[in-house]
Amino acid sequence: AQKVTQAQTEISVVEKEDVTLDCVYETRDTTYYLFWYKQPPSGELVFLIRRNSFDEQNEISGRYSWNFQKSTSSFNFTITASQVVDSAVYFCALSEDNNAGNMLTFGGGTRLMVKP
Amino acid sequence: EAGVAQSPRYKIIEKRQSVAFWCNPISGHATLYWYQQILGQGPKLLIQFQNNGVVDDSQLPKDRFSAERLKGVDSTLKIQPAKLEDSAVYLCASSLGTGTGVGAFFGQGTRLTVV
């Protein structure tokens, strides 16, 4: 069975600091997808990135970057020069590629607080 | 493009009462999901539809929860009777299809409080 662990329940940083959110996953499948979602105080889950298991290239999007390492089953998320608007709960999620569907298994989330 | 619409946004009911939530997915999205998010936890899948058929409902407490997706578009999730532990945010999500790892888009959720 699949499992996602986000060991950091809460992180507090000061604006402009860099911060890394950790995500470790477990799956028996060789084909799977990893996601990060942001949940601001308003409650909706905002899709940030999807990565498939065959693509270990790191990705950068503005101040966001993701480091995928199959060897350690990790998919970490770094925010560079954090801003107050980055304050939210961030969820890492896993989807196994099977014909039964692509349901998401979420980690417990990391609450990020960016202080001015 | 309109997002996933859910209503109501908030609901307070007494235990043993019934409640229903409604979801309208993004147009053209064949797959619809209902997730339950208990405070301080990540969302947990309750049920997944592909068009109007159920793909996975293994985590749906079927003695009290039911869901349907008539005509493969809108969906309703019902709880009857509600228990205190059902207090949570109920999130609806939709995606283009299954088995492709496509990202799901979420609605704002319905926050249910059972007192």
Contacts between the chains, C-beta under 8 A, distances in Angstrom:
chain1	res1	chain2	res2	distance
A	4	B	42	7.7
A	32	B	101	7.7
A	33	B	101	3.4
A	35	B	103	6.3
A	37	B	106	7.6
A	42	B	108	6.8
A	43	B	89	6.4
A	43	B	108	5.4
A	43	B	109	5.1
A	43	B	111	7.4
A	44	B	106	5.7
A	44	B	107	6.7
A	44	B	108	4.5
A	44	B	109	6.8
A	45	B	43	7.3
A	45	B	91	6.7
A	45	B	93	7.6
A	45	B	106	3.9
A	46	B	106	7.9
A	47	B	103	4.6
A	47	B	104	7.4
A	47	B	105	6.4
A	47	B	106	7.9
A	50	B	101	6.3
A	50	B	102	7.5
A	50	B	103	4.9
A	52	B	101	5.8
A	91	B	42	5.4
A	91	B	43	7.5
A	93	B	42	7.6
A	95	B	101	5.6
A	97	B	99	6.2
A	97	B	100	7.9
A	97	B	101	5.9
A	98	B	99	6.8
A	99	B	98	7.4
A	99	B	99	5.5
A	100	B	55	6.1
A	100	B	56	6.1
A	100	B	98	7.7
A	101	B	31	7.0
A	101	B	48	5.1
A	101	B	50	6.7
A	101	B	55	4.2
A	101	B	56	5.7
A	101	B	98	4.3
A	101	B	99	7.0
A	102	B	31	7.7
A	102	B	95	7.1
A	102	B	98	5.3
A	102	B	99	6.1
A	102	B	100	6.8
A	102	B	101	5.8
A	102	B	102	7.0
A	102	B	104	7.9
A	103	B	33	6.8
A	103	B	45	4.7
A	103	B	48	5.5
A	103	B	56	5.8
A	104	B	33	7.9
A	104	B	35	8.0
A	104	B	43	7.5
A	104	B	45	6.9
A	104	B	104	6.5
A	105	B	45	7.8
A	106	B	42	3.2
A	106	B	43	5.2
A	106	B	44	7.4
A	107	B	42	5.5
A	108	B	40	7.8
A	108	B	41	6.0
A	108	B	42	5.2
A	109	B	40	8.0
A	109	B	41	7.4
A	109	B	42	5.3
